[in-house]
Amino acid sequence: MITYREALDLLTNEDFLKLGKSATELRFRLHPEPIVTFVVDRNINYTNVCESGCKFCAFYRREGDKDAYLLNVQDVLKKVKELSDVGGTQLLIQGGLHPNIKIDYFVKLFKEIKKHFPHIIIHSLSPAEVIHIAKKSNKTIADTLRILKDAGLESIPGGGAEILVDEIRKEISPNKIGWKDWEFVMREASKLGMKGTATMMFGSIEGPEDIIKHLERIRNFQDETGFFRAFIPWTYQPGNNELGGKKVSSYYYLRVLAVSRIFLHNIENIQASWVTQGPKVSQLALFFGANDMGGTMLEENVVSSTGLKFIMDKNEIVELIKEAGFIPAVRNTRYEIIEKILD
């Protein structure tokens, strides 16, 4: 286990190829087989109306905007059916902090999904959404999560983490929850026997110290709970938003990815972000510590709203993995292998 200072030195000073080699060696100690996993999934953004108004977000709208929307249950079920029809198993439902949605909306939605598609795993709602739903419904976080779990929610994605340093959060998302609130939701979910993932959006205004602080907070929480199944670092996209700035290089993305693998020794799975990096860089990520290619994403709206749009279907992900010399394997949300694709 390396220290904060050692991780910071790796991020800022270590030879690039040596860093990748170290991350790859650790990846193979955790996953000896040359397998790279992915999940057949779909992202459904049930609304783009959001009270938070994060400066980095190009997706959100205010209530009353002409292109603001809120999907009803039937709208969502149609999308879930399309996922099921192609053999999908994971559903990521996320949206904005809508001022008029209470917990009943999600209870009905999740129950209908599980009624019609019991094989679909609902991996949905970020900690910020959970807190928002609890407040709007006059319930505690614990009660909110229990009710949602009973309705069908199984796993919590790490969305809304951005950088888990409040000084940075106050600049890029001043109306969103602080890092301790984010962690609190994950802790309450863990007490209920749920699992989740952790994310990091980097490349906006944070420095290397903030990145390592984020990783340290994730690692400490994982030591306590074992809650996270995977860690997904991805890069800020500067298009069509208030924050602006420049996109960080793929070189820096791979450095951060490799340090994440080395520092987060207690999280088994590190995911490559082909949605923000494209196919070729995500392929390189497999040699910088990543062992998972994320999801096929039949639908993606948030990153694409910045003007960046990479799309890959199952066959393209399979070929990308094979081309890099690995064996593709379809998994579910629990990282259980469903199928190894050997031919």
Contacts in CASP RR format, 6 or more apart in sequence:
PFRMAT RR
TARGET T0000
AUTHOR 0000-0000-0000
METHOD contacts of the structure
MODEL  1
MITYREALDLLTNEDFLKLGKSATELRFRLHPEPIVTFVVDRNINYTNVC
ESGCKFCAFYRREGDKDAYLLNVQDVLKKVKELSDVGGTQLLIQGGLHPN
IKIDYFVKLFKEIKKHFPHIIIHSLSPAEVIHIAKKSNKTIADTLRILKD
AGLESIPGGGAEILVDEIRKEISPNKIGWKDWEFVMREASKLGMKGTATM
MFGSIEGPEDIIKHLERIRNFQDETGFFRAFIPWTYQPGNNELGGKKVSS
YYYLRVLAVSRIFLHNIENIQASWVTQGPKVSQLALFFGANDMGGTMLEE
NVVSSTGLKFIMDKNEIVELIKEAGFIPAVRNTRYEIIEKILD
1 265 0 8 1.000
2 10 0 8 1.000
2 262 0 8 1.000
2 263 0 8 1.000
4 212 0 8 1.000
4 213 0 8 1.000
4 216 0 8 1.000
7 212 0 8 1.000
7 215 0 8 1.000
7 216 0 8 1.000
7 259 0 8 1.000
7 262 0 8 1.000
7 263 0 8 1.000
8 208 0 8 1.000
8 209 0 8 1.000
8 212 0 8 1.000
10 19 0 8 1.000
10 258 0 8 1.000
10 259 0 8 1.000
10 262 0 8 1.000
11 208 0 8 1.000
11 211 0 8 1.000
11 212 0 8 1.000
11 255 0 8 1.000
11 256 0 8 1.000
11 259 0 8 1.000
12 208 0 8 1.000
16 251 0 8 1.000
16 254 0 8 1.000
16 255 0 8 1.000
19 255 0 8 1.000
19 258 0 8 1.000
19 259 0 8 1.000
19 288 0 8 1.000
20 254 0 8 1.000
20 258 0 8 1.000
20 287 0 8 1.000
20 288 0 8 1.000
20 289 0 8 1.000
22 258 0 8 1.000
22 262 0 8 1.000
23 257 0 8 1.000
23 258 0 8 1.000
23 259 0 8 1.000
23 261 0 8 1.000
23 262 0 8 1.000
23 288 0 8 1.000
23 289 0 8 1.000
24 287 0 8 1.000
24 288 0 8 1.000
24 289 0 8 1.000
26 261 0 8 1.000
26 262 0 8 1.000
26 265 0 8 1.000
26 289 0 8 1.000
27 261 0 8 1.000
27 270 0 8 1.000
27 289 0 8 1.000
27 290 0 8 1.000
27 291 0 8 1.000
30 268 0 8 1.000
30 291 0 8 1.000
31 268 0 8 1.000
31 291 0 8 1.000
33 327 0 8 1.000
34 325 0 8 1.000
34 326 0 8 1.000
34 327 0 8 1.000
35 291 0 8 1.000
35 326 0 8 1.000
35 327 0 8 1.000
35 328 0 8 1.000
35 329 0 8 1.000
35 337 0 8 1.000
35 340 0 8 1.000
36 286 0 8 1.000
36 290 0 8 1.000
36 291 0 8 1.000
36 292 0 8 1.000
36 293 0 8 1.000
36 321 0 8 1.000
36 324 0 8 1.000
36 326 0 8 1.000
36 327 0 8 1.000
36 328 0 8 1.000
36 329 0 8 1.000
37 269 0 8 1.000
37 291 0 8 1.000
37 292 0 8 1.000
37 293 0 8 1.000
37 294 0 8 1.000
37 328 0 8 1.000
37 329 0 8 1.000
37 330 0 8 1.000
37 331 0 8 1.000
37 335 0 8 1.000
37 337 0 8 1.000
38 292 0 8 1.000
38 293 0 8 1.000
38 294 0 8 1.000
38 295 0 8 1.000
38 296 0 8 1.000
38 314 0 8 1.000
38 317 0 8 1.000
38 321 0 8 1.000
38 328 0 8 1.000
38 329 0 8 1.000
38 330 0 8 1.000
38 331 0 8 1.000
39 88 0 8 1.000
39 89 0 8 1.000
39 90 0 8 1.000
39 294 0 8 1.000
39 295 0 8 1.000
39 296 0 8 1.000
39 330 0 8 1.000
39 331 0 8 1.000
39 332 0 8 1.000
39 333 0 8 1.000
40 83 0 8 1.000
40 86 0 8 1.000
40 87 0 8 1.000
40 88 0 8 1.000
40 89 0 8 1.000
40 90 0 8 1.000
40 295 0 8 1.000
40 296 0 8 1.000
40 314 0 8 1.000
40 330 0 8 1.000
41 83 0 8 1.000
41 88 0 8 1.000
41 89 0 8 1.000
41 90 0 8 1.000
41 91 0 8 1.000
41 92 0 8 1.000
41 123 0 8 1.000
41 294 0 8 1.000
41 295 0 8 1.000
41 296 0 8 1.000
41 297 0 8 1.000
41 298 0 8 1.000
42 79 0 8 1.000
42 80 0 8 1.000
42 82 0 8 1.000
42 83 0 8 1.000
42 88 0 8 1.000
42 90 0 8 1.000
42 91 0 8 1.000
42 92 0 8 1.000
42 297 0 8 1.000
42 298 0 8 1.000
42 299 0 8 1.000
43 92 0 8 1.000
43 94 0 8 1.000
43 297 0 8 1.000
43 298 0 8 1.000
43 299 0 8 1.000
43 300 0 8 1.000
43 301 0 8 1.000
43 302 0 8 1.000
44 71 0 8 1.000
44 76 0 8 1.000
44 79 0 8 1.000
44 80 0 8 1.000
44 91 0 8 1.000
44 92 0 8 1.000
44 93 0 8 1.000
44 94 0 8 1.000
44 299 0 8 1.000
45 59 0 8 1.000
45 94 0 8 1.000
45 95 0 8 1.000
45 96 0 8 1.000
45 301 0 8 1.000
45 302 0 8 1.000
46 70 0 8 1.000
46 71 0 8 1.000
46 76 0 8 1.000
46 93 0 8 1.000
46 94 0 8 1.000
46 95 0 8 1.000
46 109 0 8 1.000
47 68 0 8 1.000
47 69 0 8 1.000
47 70 0 8 1.000
47 71 0 8 1.000
47 95 0 8 1.000
47 96 0 8 1.000
47 98 0 8 1.000
47 101 0 8 1.000
48 59 0 8 1.000
48 60 0 8 1.000
48 61 0 8 1.000
48 67 0 8 1.000
48 68 0 8 1.000
48 69 0 8 1.000
48 95 0 8 1.000
48 96 0 8 1.000
48 301 0 8 1.000
49 60 0 8 1.000
49 61 0 8 1.000
49 62 0 8 1.000
49 63 0 8 1.000
49 64 0 8 1.000
49 65 0 8 1.000
49 68 0 8 1.000
49 69 0 8 1.000
49 70 0 8 1.000
49 96 0 8 1.000
49 98 0 8 1.000
49 99 0 8 1.000
50 57 0 8 1.000
50 60 0 8 1.000
50 61 0 8 1.000
50 62 0 8 1.000
50 95 0 8 1.000
50 96 0 8 1.000
50 97 0 8 1.000
50 98 0 8 1.000
51 96 0 8 1.000
51 97 0 8 1.000
51 98 0 8 1.000
51 99 0 8 1.000
51 132 0 8 1.000
51 175 0 8 1.000
52 60 0 8 1.000
52 96 0 8 1.000
52 97 0 8 1.000
52 128 0 8 1.000
52 173 0 8 1.000
52 175 0 8 1.000
52 176 0 8 1.000
53 60 0 8 1.000
53 173 0 8 1.000
53 175 0 8 1.000
54 60 0 8 1.000
54 172 0 8 1.000
54 173 0 8 1.000
54 175 0 8 1.000
54 176 0 8 1.000
55 171 0 8 1.000
55 172 0 8 1.000
55 173 0 8 1.000
55 174 0 8 1.000
55 241 0 8 1.000
55 242 0 8 1.000
55 243 0 8 1.000
56 162 0 8 1.000
56 172 0 8 1.000
56 173 0 8 1.000
56 201 0 8 1.000
56 204 0 8 1.000
56 236 0 8 1.000
56 241 0 8 1.000
56 242 0 8 1.000
56 243 0 8 1.000
57 241 0 8 1.000
57 302 0 8 1.000
58 237 0 8 1.000
58 239 0 8 1.000
58 240 0 8 1.000
58 241 0 8 1.000
58 302 0 8 1.000
58 305 0 8 1.000
58 306 0 8 1.000
58 307 0 8 1.000
59 301 0 8 1.000
59 302 0 8 1.000
59 305 0 8 1.000
60 96 0 8 1.000
61 67 0 8 1.000
61 68 0 8 1.000
62 68 0 8 1.000
63 98 0 8 1.000
63 99 0 8 1.000
63 100 0 8 1.000
70 98 0 8 1.000
70 101 0 8 1.000
73 108 0 8 1.000
73 109 0 8 1.000
73 112 0 8 1.000
76 93 0 8 1.000
76 109 0 8 1.000
76 113 0 8 1.000
77 112 0 8 1.000
77 113 0 8 1.000
77 116 0 8 1.000
79 298 0 8 1.000
79 299 0 8 1.000
80 91 0 8 1.000
80 113 0 8 1.000
80 116 0 8 1.000
80 117 0 8 1.000
80 120 0 8 1.000
81 116 0 8 1.000
81 117 0 8 1.000
82 298 0 8 1.000
83 91 0 8 1.000
83 120 0 8 1.000
83 298 0 8 1.000
84 117 0 8 1.000
84 119 0 8 1.000
84 120 0 8 1.000
86 298 0 8 1.000
86 314 0 8 1.000
88 120 0 8 1.000
89 119 0 8 1.000
89 120 0 8 1.000
89 121 0 8 1.000
89 332 0 8 1.000
89 333 0 8 1.000
89 338 0 8 1.000
90 120 0 8 1.000
90 121 0 8 1.000
90 123 0 8 1.000
90 295 0 8 1.000
90 332 0 8 1.000
90 333 0 8 1.000
91 113 0 8 1.000
91 120 0 8 1.000
91 121 0 8 1.000
91 122 0 8 1.000
91 123 0 8 1.000
91 124 0 8 1.000
92 123 0 8 1.000
92 124 0 8 1.000
92 157 0 8 1.000
93 109 0 8 1.000
93 122 0 8 1.000
93 124 0 8 1.000
93 125 0 8 1.000
94 124 0 8 1.000
94 125 0 8 1.000
94 126 0 8 1.000
94 129 0 8 1.000
94 157 0 8 1.000
94 159 0 8 1.000
95 129 0 8 1.000
96 129 0 8 1.000
97 128 0 8 1.000
97 129 0 8 1.000
97 132 0 8 1.000
99 136 0 8 1.000
100 136 0 8 1.000
101 133 0 8 1.000
101 136 0 8 1.000
102 133 0 8 1.000
102 136 0 8 1.000
102 137 0 8 1.000
103 133 0 8 1.000
103 134 0 8 1.000
103 136 0 8 1.000
103 137 0 8 1.000
103 139 0 8 1.000
103 144 0 8 1.000
103 147 0 8 1.000
103 148 0 8 1.000
104 137 0 8 1.000
106 125 0 8 1.000
106 133 0 8 1.000
106 148 0 8 1.000
106 151 0 8 1.000
106 153 0 8 1.000
107 147 0 8 1.000
107 148 0 8 1.000
107 151 0 8 1.000
110 122 0 8 1.000
110 124 0 8 1.000
110 148 0 8 1.000
110 151 0 8 1.000
110 152 0 8 1.000
110 153 0 8 1.000
111 151 0 8 1.000
111 152 0 8 1.000
113 120 0 8 1.000
113 122 0 8 1.000
113 152 0 8 1.000
114 120 0 8 1.000
114 122 0 8 1.000
114 151 0 8 1.000
114 152 0 8 1.000
121 154 0 8 1.000
121 155 0 8 1.000
121 332 0 8 1.000
121 333 0 8 1.000
121 334 0 8 1.000
122 152 0 8 1.000
122 153 0 8 1.000
122 154 0 8 1.000
122 155 0 8 1.000
123 154 0 8 1.000
123 155 0 8 1.000
123 156 0 8 1.000
123 157 0 8 1.000
123 196 0 8 1.000
123 197 0 8 1.000
123 333 0 8 1.000
124 153 0 8 1.000
124 155 0 8 1.000
124 156 0 8 1.000
124 157 0 8 1.000
125 133 0 8 1.000
125 148 0 8 1.000
125 153 0 8 1.000
125 156 0 8 1.000
125 157 0 8 1.000
126 156 0 8 1.000
126 157 0 8 1.000
126 158 0 8 1.000
126 159 0 8 1.000
126 160 0 8 1.000
127 156 0 8 1.000
127 158 0 8 1.000
127 159 0 8 1.000
127 160 0 8 1.000
127 161 0 8 1.000
127 177 0 8 1.000
127 181 0 8 1.000
127 182 0 8 1.000
127 184 0 8 1.000
127 185 0 8 1.000
127 186 0 8 1.000
128 159 0 8 1.000
128 160 0 8 1.000
128 176 0 8 1.000
128 177 0 8 1.000
128 181 0 8 1.000
128 182 0 8 1.000
130 141 0 8 1.000
130 144 0 8 1.000
130 145 0 8 1.000
130 148 0 8 1.000
130 156 0 8 1.000
130 185 0 8 1.000
131 141 0 8 1.000
131 177 0 8 1.000
131 181 0 8 1.000
131 185 0 8 1.000
133 144 0 8 1.000
133 148 0 8 1.000
134 140 0 8 1.000
134 141 0 8 1.000
134 143 0 8 1.000
134 144 0 8 1.000
137 144 0 8 1.000
139 147 0 8 1.000
141 184 0 8 1.000
141 185 0 8 1.000
141 188 0 8 1.000
142 188 0 8 1.000
142 191 0 8 1.000
142 192 0 8 1.000
145 153 0 8 1.000
145 185 0 8 1.000
145 188 0 8 1.000
145 189 0 8 1.000
145 192 0 8 1.000
145 194 0 8 1.000
146 192 0 8 1.000
149 192 0 8 1.000
149 194 0 8 1.000
153 194 0 8 1.000
154 194 0 8 1.000
154 195 0 8 1.000
154 333 0 8 1.000
155 194 0 8 1.000
155 195 0 8 1.000
155 196 0 8 1.000
155 197 0 8 1.000
155 229 0 8 1.000
155 333 0 8 1.000
156 185 0 8 1.000
156 186 0 8 1.000
156 189 0 8 1.000
156 194 0 8 1.000
156 195 0 8 1.000
156 196 0 8 1.000
156 197 0 8 1.000
157 196 0 8 1.000
157 197 0 8 1.000
157 199 0 8 1.000
158 182 0 8 1.000
158 186 0 8 1.000
158 196 0 8 1.000
158 197 0 8 1.000
158 198 0 8 1.000
158 199 0 8 1.000
158 232 0 8 1.000
159 199 0 8 1.000
160 173 0 8 1.000
160 176 0 8 1.000
160 182 0 8 1.000
160 199 0 8 1.000
160 201 0 8 1.000
161 179 0 8 1.000
161 182 0 8 1.000
161 198 0 8 1.000
161 199 0 8 1.000
161 200 0 8 1.000
161 201 0 8 1.000
161 214 0 8 1.000
162 168 0 8 1.000
162 169 0 8 1.000
162 172 0 8 1.000
162 173 0 8 1.000
162 176 0 8 1.000
162 200 0 8 1.000
162 201 0 8 1.000
162 204 0 8 1.000
163 169 0 8 1.000
163 172 0 8 1.000
163 200 0 8 1.000
163 201 0 8 1.000
163 202 0 8 1.000
163 204 0 8 1.000
163 206 0 8 1.000
163 210 0 8 1.000
163 211 0 8 1.000
163 214 0 8 1.000
164 179 0 8 1.000
164 182 0 8 1.000
164 183 0 8 1.000
164 200 0 8 1.000
164 213 0 8 1.000
164 214 0 8 1.000
164 217 0 8 1.000
164 218 0 8 1.000
165 179 0 8 1.000
165 206 0 8 1.000
165 210 0 8 1.000
165 213 0 8 1.000
165 214 0 8 1.000
166 178 0 8 1.000
166 179 0 8 1.000
167 210 0 8 1.000
168 204 0 8 1.000
168 205 0 8 1.000
168 206 0 8 1.000
168 210 0 8 1.000
169 176 0 8 1.000
169 178 0 8 1.000
169 179 0 8 1.000
171 205 0 8 1.000
172 204 0 8 1.000
172 205 0 8 1.000
172 243 0 8 1.000
179 217 0 8 1.000
183 217 0 8 1.000
183 221 0 8 1.000
186 196 0 8 1.000
186 221 0 8 1.000
186 225 0 8 1.000
186 227 0 8 1.000
187 221 0 8 1.000
187 225 0 8 1.000
187 227 0 8 1.000
189 196 0 8 1.000
189 227 0 8 1.000
190 225 0 8 1.000
190 226 0 8 1.000
190 227 0 8 1.000
194 227 0 8 1.000
195 227 0 8 1.000
195 228 0 8 1.000
195 229 0 8 1.000
195 334 0 8 1.000
196 227 0 8 1.000
196 228 0 8 1.000
196 229 0 8 1.000
196 230 0 8 1.000
197 228 0 8 1.000
197 229 0 8 1.000
197 230 0 8 1.000
197 231 0 8 1.000
197 232 0 8 1.000
198 218 0 8 1.000
198 222 0 8 1.000
198 228 0 8 1.000
198 230 0 8 1.000
198 231 0 8 1.000
198 232 0 8 1.000
198 267 0 8 1.000
199 231 0 8 1.000
199 232 0 8 1.000
199 233 0 8 1.000
199 234 0 8 1.000
200 211 0 8 1.000
200 214 0 8 1.000
200 215 0 8 1.000
200 218 0 8 1.000
200 231 0 8 1.000
200 232 0 8 1.000
200 233 0 8 1.000
200 234 0 8 1.000
200 256 0 8 1.000
200 260 0 8 1.000
201 234 0 8 1.000
201 235 0 8 1.000
201 236 0 8 1.000
202 211 0 8 1.000
202 214 0 8 1.000
202 233 0 8 1.000
202 234 0 8 1.000
202 235 0 8 1.000
202 236 0 8 1.000
202 248 0 8 1.000
202 256 0 8 1.000
203 235 0 8 1.000
203 236 0 8 1.000
203 247 0 8 1.000
203 248 0 8 1.000
203 252 0 8 1.000
204 236 0 8 1.000
204 243 0 8 1.000
204 245 0 8 1.000
205 243 0 8 1.000
211 256 0 8 1.000
211 259 0 8 1.000
212 259 0 8 1.000
212 263 0 8 1.000
215 259 0 8 1.000
215 260 0 8 1.000
215 263 0 8 1.000
215 264 0 8 1.000
216 263 0 8 1.000
218 228 0 8 1.000
218 231 0 8 1.000
218 264 0 8 1.000
218 267 0 8 1.000
219 263 0 8 1.000
219 264 0 8 1.000
219 265 0 8 1.000
219 266 0 8 1.000
219 267 0 8 1.000
221 227 0 8 1.000
221 228 0 8 1.000
222 228 0 8 1.000
222 264 0 8 1.000
222 266 0 8 1.000
222 267 0 8 1.000
223 266 0 8 1.000
226 266 0 8 1.000
228 267 0 8 1.000
229 267 0 8 1.000
229 268 0 8 1.000
229 269 0 8 1.000
229 333 0 8 1.000
229 334 0 8 1.000
229 335 0 8 1.000
230 267 0 8 1.000
230 268 0 8 1.000
230 269 0 8 1.000
230 270 0 8 1.000
230 271 0 8 1.000
230 292 0 8 1.000
230 335 0 8 1.000
231 260 0 8 1.000
231 264 0 8 1.000
231 267 0 8 1.000
231 269 0 8 1.000
231 270 0 8 1.000
231 271 0 8 1.000
232 270 0 8 1.000
232 271 0 8 1.000
232 273 0 8 1.000
232 294 0 8 1.000
233 253 0 8 1.000
233 256 0 8 1.000
233 257 0 8 1.000
233 260 0 8 1.000
233 270 0 8 1.000
233 273 0 8 1.000
234 273 0 8 1.000
234 275 0 8 1.000
234 276 0 8 1.000
234 277 0 8 1.000
235 247 0 8 1.000
235 248 0 8 1.000
235 253 0 8 1.000
235 273 0 8 1.000
235 276 0 8 1.000
235 277 0 8 1.000
236 243 0 8 1.000
236 247 0 8 1.000
236 248 0 8 1.000
237 247 0 8 1.000
237 276 0 8 1.000
237 303 0 8 1.000
237 306 0 8 1.000
237 307 0 8 1.000
237 308 0 8 1.000
238 244 0 8 1.000
238 245 0 8 1.000
238 246 0 8 1.000
238 247 0 8 1.000
238 306 0 8 1.000
239 306 0 8 1.000
239 307 0 8 1.000
239 308 0 8 1.000
240 305 0 8 1.000
240 306 0 8 1.000
240 307 0 8 1.000
241 306 0 8 1.000
250 277 0 8 1.000
250 281 0 8 1.000
250 284 0 8 1.000
253 273 0 8 1.000
253 276 0 8 1.000
253 277 0 8 1.000
253 281 0 8 1.000
253 285 0 8 1.000
254 281 0 8 1.000
254 284 0 8 1.000
254 285 0 8 1.000
254 288 0 8 1.000
255 288 0 8 1.000
257 270 0 8 1.000
257 272 0 8 1.000
257 285 0 8 1.000
257 288 0 8 1.000
257 289 0 8 1.000
257 290 0 8 1.000
258 288 0 8 1.000
258 289 0 8 1.000
260 270 0 8 1.000
261 270 0 8 1.000
261 288 0 8 1.000
261 289 0 8 1.000
261 290 0 8 1.000
264 270 0 8 1.000
268 335 0 8 1.000
269 291 0 8 1.000
269 292 0 8 1.000
269 335 0 8 1.000
270 289 0 8 1.000
270 290 0 8 1.000
270 291 0 8 1.000
270 292 0 8 1.000
271 290 0 8 1.000
271 292 0 8 1.000
271 293 0 8 1.000
271 294 0 8 1.000
272 282 0 8 1.000
272 283 0 8 1.000
272 285 0 8 1.000
272 286 0 8 1.000
272 290 0 8 1.000
272 292 0 8 1.000
272 293 0 8 1.000
272 294 0 8 1.000
273 282 0 8 1.000
273 285 0 8 1.000
274 281 0 8 1.000
274 282 0 8 1.000
274 293 0 8 1.000
274 294 0 8 1.000
274 310 0 8 1.000
274 312 0 8 1.000
274 317 0 8 1.000
274 320 0 8 1.000
275 297 0 8 1.000
275 300 0 8 1.000
275 303 0 8 1.000
275 310 0 8 1.000
276 303 0 8 1.000
276 308 0 8 1.000
276 310 0 8 1.000
277 285 0 8 1.000
277 310 0 8 1.000
278 310 0 8 1.000
279 310 0 8 1.000
279 312 0 8 1.000
279 316 0 8 1.000
279 320 0 8 1.000
282 290 0 8 1.000
282 293 0 8 1.000
282 320 0 8 1.000
283 320 0 8 1.000
283 323 0 8 1.000
283 324 0 8 1.000
286 321 0 8 1.000
286 324 0 8 1.000
286 326 0 8 1.000
287 324 0 8 1.000
292 331 0 8 1.000
292 335 0 8 1.000
293 317 0 8 1.000
293 320 0 8 1.000
293 321 0 8 1.000
295 317 0 8 1.000
296 312 0 8 1.000
296 313 0 8 1.000
296 314 0 8 1.000
296 317 0 8 1.000
300 309 0 8 1.000
300 311 0 8 1.000
303 309 0 8 1.000
312 320 0 8 1.000
314 330 0 8 1.000
317 328 0 8 1.000
318 328 0 8 1.000
318 341 0 8 1.000
321 327 0 8 1.000
321 328 0 8 1.000
322 328 0 8 1.000
327 340 0 8 1.000
327 341 0 8 1.000
327 342 0 8 1.000
328 340 0 8 1.000
328 341 0 8 1.000
329 337 0 8 1.000
329 338 0 8 1.000
329 339 0 8 1.000
329 340 0 8 1.000
329 341 0 8 1.000
330 337 0 8 1.000
330 338 0 8 1.000
330 339 0 8 1.000
330 341 0 8 1.000
331 337 0 8 1.000
331 338 0 8 1.000
332 338 0 8 1.000
END
